[in-house]
Amino acid sequence: MNPLRSTQCIALSQPDIDTLQRVFDNICAEHHWPRDSEHARRHARMLIDEYLAGTTNEQLLLVVGRWFASRLPAETSTSS
C-alpha cells in the first residue's frame, strides 16, 4: 500500500474525537479489523482527513468510511 499524505496538525475538540472514534470503531467492527491493523490505521487517517475537509456529520462519515473500506484490498497478513 502507498502511504497516505500526512494529516495536518489541527486540534480537534473532544466531541470531534468522540464522533471520529464511533465511526472508526463501527467500521473496524464491521470488517473485523483489529484496531492496530494496517487497514485500521489507514482508515483512521482517511477519516480524520475527511473530517478536517468538512464532512463532520457522523452518518456521512460512516457512508464515506464504508466506501473507503470497500476500496481497500484484502489484508494479506493477520494482525493481532
N, C-alpha and C positions, 0 to 999 in steps of 0.2 A: 504494500500500500504506500502511496505517496503521502508525505506529511501534509497536514492542513496548514494554512497560514496561521501565524501567531495571533492569538486573541489579544485585543487591545487591553491595556490595563485601565479599566474603569471600575470604580467601586459600585457594587450592587447593594441594594438595601436588603434587609432580612426578608421582607415579602417577596422581592425578586428572587432571592436564593431559594426560598421555600417553593415558589412556583416551578423553578427550574428543577429542583430536586424531585418534586412529584412527577413531573413529566419524564425525567431521566429514569426514576425508579419504575415507572409504568412500562416504558419501552424495554428496559432491561428484563423485567419480569415476563413480558410478552414474548421475548426472544430467548429467554433462558440464558442471558449473558451474565456471567459473574461481573460485579461492578468494577473489578480491576482488569477486565479483559481489554484487548486492543480495540474491539468493536465498541465497547462501552466508553473507553477514553475518547475515541474519535467522535462518538455520538455526543458526549458531554461538550466537547469543543464546538461542534456544529450547533448545538442548542444555545450555547452562550452567544456565539456569533449571530445566530438568528434573532435572539432576544435583543442584543445590542443594535441590530439593524432595524428594530421596531416591531417585531412580532412578539408582543407581550401577553396576548390572550392565551390562556392555558390550553383551551381546546384547539386553537390554531397551531400552537406549538406541538401538540400531540399529532395533528394531521401531518405537519412538516416532518416531525420526528419519525413517524411511521413510514412516510415516503422515503426518507433518507435511509432508514433501516432496510427497506425493501431493495435499495440500490447497492447495498454493501455485498461483496462476495462472501460466501460462506467461510467461516474461520477454519483454518487448516490444522490448528493445534488446539489442544484443550487447555483452558486456563482454569486455575482453581478459584 
